[in-house]
Amino acid sequence: MAAPLPYFLSTITEELQAIRRNWFWFLVLGIGLVVIGFVAIAYPLLATATTVKLFGVLMLVGGAMEIVSGLWTRRWGGFFAHLLCGLLYLFVGTVFLERTFSSAAGLTLLLAMFFFAAGIFRIVFAVGQRFSGWGWMAFSGFISLLLAFMIWQNFFTAVFGLIGTLVGIELVFNGWSWVMLGLAAKSIPETGSPPPATPVA
């Protein structure tokens, strides 16, 4: 009779079997995300509006939760901080829902500022430290600066499509990773399956 596996190996085996049992749903999720991602890339205006509105809804939900949690702890010193933060969330969420494309312009501008700051930081850090592979980091910094410059030069065009396009690209790559996980999980051998037969000489 085979000796039982150590507890940590048993746990790993159980997790692998749980992943194997759900490989089909991982595959379905991945394919769905890839399809939605390509739709977002094909229709960036719709994807941008949907993303901004969804962000606005999340802000409203977060604001309501902040206010409720503040009311539950009225005697706590941080009550007014929770209340003001919740009201701010509600205001920003309402603006995102009511002024969708104006909000998209603000988010696009923030994205350009992020690319610019990240590019400067990478270049300065890489050139200053000169570590192994610093050239690639400096190159990625120049790419970030280029993206920031392109957004700034084509700001009014980028407002209507950049966010949706980036969301679509992220969904495609995220979905593809789920597809790969599902296919890998399918190939995990089932516990108790007979070992492959060895050829007889």
N, C-alpha and C positions, 0 to 999 in steps of 0.2 A: 504494500500500500504506500502510495507516494506521501511524503511528508508535507504538511501544510506550508504554504508560503509565509514568509515573515509579514508582519502587519503592514509595513510600508509597501511591499510588493503587491500584497493583496489589494490595497487601496488603489494603486496604480492600475492593476488589472481591471478592477471594477469600473474605474473611470474610463478606461479604453473601451470596455464593452458597452458602457452607456453611450459613448460617442459613436460606436459602431451601430448601435440600434437606431440612432437618429441621423444616420448619414444622408438619408433621402431628404429630410427636412432641411439639412444644411445646404444640400444641392439646390432645392427649390428656392430657399431664401437667397442664395447667391445669384441664381439666374434671374430672380425677380429684381434684385438690386441692380444687376447689370442692365436689364431692360429699362428700368426707370432712369438709370444714369444716362443711357443713350437718348432717351426721350428728352431729358433735361438739356443735354448738349444740343439736340436738334431744335428745341424750343426754349432758348435761354431766357426770353422775356417772361414766359409763363413760369419757368422755374425760379427766376428771380423774385417775381411777385409772390409765388407760393412760399418761398423760403422766408421772405420778410414777414409775411402774414403769420406763418407758423411761429417765427421768433416773437412776434407781437403777442400771440396767444400764450406762449410760454411765459412771457414777461407778466401778462395779466394773472396767470395762475400763480406764478412766484410771488407777485405782489399781494394777492389774496391770502396766500399762506403766511407771508410775513406779518400781515395785519392780524390774522387770526391767532398766530402764535404770540404776538404782542399782547393781544387782549387776554389770552390765557395767563400771561405772566405780568399782570398790571402792576404788581408790587415790586417787580424787579427793576433795577436801576437802568437796564437797557430797553425799557418799554418804548420810550420816545424814539430811540434809534431804530427799533423794529418798525414802529409806526411810520416814521418818515421814509425809511427805505421801502416799505411796502407801497406807500403813496407814490414814490418816485417810479417804482416798477409799473404801477398802474398807469401813470402818466405816459411813460415811454412806450408801454404796450399799446395804449390807445393811439398814440401818434403813429406807431408802426402800422396799425390797422387802418387808420383814417388817411394817412399820407404815405402810402406804400412806396411810391417811387422817389419821393423826397427822402424817405428813410434809406432807400437803397443807395441814393447818392451819398448820404453820410457814411454808410457802411463801406462803400467803394473808396471814398476818400481815406477812411481809416485804414483800409487794406493797403492803399498806396503808401501811406505813412509807415505802416508796419514793414512793408518790403524795403522802403528806403532806409529805415533805422536798422533793420536786420542786415542789410547789405553793407552799410557802413561799419557795423560792429564786426561782421565776419572779416572784412578786408583789413581793418585796423588790427584785430586780434591775430589774424594769420601772418601779416607782415611783421608785427611786433614780436611774435613768439618764434616764428620760423621752425615750427615743429615738423616732424615727418609727415609729409602729405599736405603741407600748408598751402601749396599752390592750388589744390582742388578746393579748399575752403575759400580761398581768395576768389577763385573763379565762380563759385556759387554765390559769393557776395556781389560780384559784378552782374550776375544774372538777376539777382534780386533788385539791384539798382536799375537794370534795364527794364524789368517789369514795372517798377514804380514810375519810370520815365514814360513808358508806353501808356500806362493808365492815365497819367497826368496829361499827356499830349492828346489822348483820345477820350477825355473824361466823359463827355456827354454820350459817346457811343458805349463806353464801358459800363456806364450806370445801368443800362438796360439789359446787359447780357453777361457781364463778368461774373457776378455772384452765381447766377444759374449755371454758367459753364463750369465754374470751379466745383460747385456742388455735384454736378453731373459726373465730372472726372473722378471725384472722390467716391461716389456711389459705384462707378464702374470698377475701380480698383478694389474697393471693399467687397463688392459682390464677387469679384473673381477670386479673392482670398477665401470666401466661404465656399465657392465651388471647389477649389483645390482641397479644402478641408473635408468636404463631403466625399470627394473621390478617394482621398487618403483614408478616411474612416471606413469606407466600404471594403478596403483591402485588408483591414485588421482581421486576423484569424479569430474565429469564434472559440470561446472557452469550451474545452471538451471535445473539440473537433479532432478526428484521428490524424496522426502525423502522416506526412506524405510517404507512400510506400517506397521502399528502397528496391532497386532492381536486383533480381536474383542472378548471380553469375552462372 
